[in-house]
């Protein structure tokens, strides 16, 4: 399992790299780098619990802002979010962002449970 932490870190560092070309990159780059850092801390068996709780608070605050768009998307019948971005469908980007936050929360929640 120890090398699983390294894989998680590498994936989130790649996520951060691919966000650089996004219209609003810096929040996402910072979040993905932080989650990757938790993976590295876990790999090197360093304490990381102090780092997870504030990150989960940021994710929760950010997720509350995106949740209405996610619910609108569900009510629309969950159309594809893999299509090209279009001005008449802003929910596509918002749903992708919400799901990215949930992925980060899932990974950090798993680390927090494991740290107990």
N, C-alpha and C positions, 0 to 999 in steps of 0.2 A: 504494500500500500504506500510505502514511502515514496516511490517514484511516481505514484499517482498525483502526489502534490506537485511534483515538477511538471507533469503534463498539464495540470490545471493552471499552473503559473504561466507556462508557455502559451496556452490557449488564450488566456486573458491578456497577455502581452501582445499577442497577435491581434486580438480584438481592438486593443488600444491603437495599434499601428494602423489598422484599416479605418479607424474613426477620424484620422487626421484630415481626410478629404471631405468630411461631413460639413454641412453649413454651420453647425453648432458643436465643434469638436471638443472643446476643452473640458467641459463637464464630464463627457463620456470618456475621454482619454484618462482623466484623473481617476474616475471610478474604476475603469478596467485595470489601470495600473495598480490601484490600491488592492483590488481583489487578487491580482497576480502576486502582489507583495505578500498577501496573507498565505498564498500557496507556497511561496519561497520560505517564509518564516516557518511554516509547518514542516517543509522539507528539511530545514536545518535544525528543527526541534527547538526553536526559539519561542518564547511566549508571544502569543498573538491575540489573546482574548481581549485585551485592552483596546485593540485596534478594530475589532469587529463590531462592537456595540455602537460606536459613533457612526460607522459606515451603514449599519442597518437603520439607524435613525435618519440619515440622509436619504437612503433609498425609500424609506417609508414616507417621508415628506414629499419627495419627488413623485412617488407612486400615487399619492393622493391627488396630485395635480393631473396625472395622466389617466386615472381610473375612469372618469366620466367618458372619455373618448373610447376606452376599451369596452365599456358597457354599451355605448352606441354601436360599436362594431359588432358586438354579440347580437344586439337587437336587429341589426341589418342582415343577420343570417351568417355572420362570419365570412364575408367574401375574402378572396385571396389577398394576402398582403405581400405576395412575392412579385407583383406586377410593378411596372415603372411608376414612379411618383408622378401624380397629376394634381394640378391646382384644384380641381373639383373634388378631390378625394384626400383631404388632409388627414383623415383618420388613419390612413396607411402608415404614415411616419409615426404618428402618435402611438399606434398599437405596437409597432416594432419597438419603439422606445420602452413602452410598458413591459413588453415581454423580455427585453434586455435587462430591465431592472429586476424582474422576477427571477431571471437566471442568476443574476448576482446575489439576490437575496437567498435563493436556494443554496448556492454554494457556501455563502457565509453562514447561513443557518446550520448547514451540515458541519462546518468547522466549529461553530459555537457548541453544538450538541456534543461533538467529539471531544472538545476541550474540557467538558465537565467531568 
